[in-house]
Amino acid sequence: MADDNVNFEHSAVFVKELIRKGVQFDMMLYPDDNHFIAQPGFRPHLWEKVITFIVDSVNRTSVRHRHNFDDL
């Protein structure tokens, strides 16, 4: 991983805690790229994921809306 802003080891610790608490989450990794995400083809992929997330959230079709995580 080449991101100088987000250390992969910190991300791994965070992911483990989310899993431990049963939180559904999405995570995308863009190898060999920094925080700007400039590799050819990566930006369109990122924006498709962002738009899908927003549409799922508005329509409440995502798995994250099937659970109550208020008491985590």
N, C-alpha and C positions, 0 to 999 in steps of 0.2 A: 504494500500500500504506500502511496506517495503523498498522501494528504499531510501537510505540515500543521494543520489546525486541529485535526481530530486524530488522536493516537489510536491505532487499532486495538491495542490492549485495553484502553479505557472503554472502547465500544464493546469489547467482549465481556468485560465486567458488567456493563449496563445490560447487555442482552441476557446474561445469566440471571440477573435480578428480575428482569421482566418475565422470563420463563418461570423462575421460582414462584413468582406471584400469580402466574396463570394469565398474564396479559397477552392478548393477541396483538401482534405488531408486524409491520412490514419493514424490511431492511434491504437496501440496495447497495451493492459495492461496485465501485468503478475502479478497477485495478489500474495501477500505473498512471493515475491522474491525481492532480491536487484538488484543492477545495473549489476551484473554478470549473472543473469538469469540461475540458476542451477537446478530448479525444474525438476523432471523427465518428459520428454515429451515436455518441454517448448522450449528447444534448437532446436529440429527438426522443430517445428512449426515456430519459429523465422526465421530460415534459409530458410524455404519454402517461407515465406512472403518476405524476402529480395531478393531472387532469382526471385520471381514473379515480384517484383517492378522493378528490373533491366531489365528483359526481356520486360516487358510492356513499360519501358522507351526507350529501344533501338528500339523496334518495333513501338513505338508511338501508342500503342493500349489502353493506359489508358485514363480515362476521363480527367485527368489533361492536356492532349494534345489537347483537344477539345476547350479550352478557351485561350484567350490572357490575361494574368495577368500582363503584363508589366506596366500598369498604376495603379496598386494597391498601 
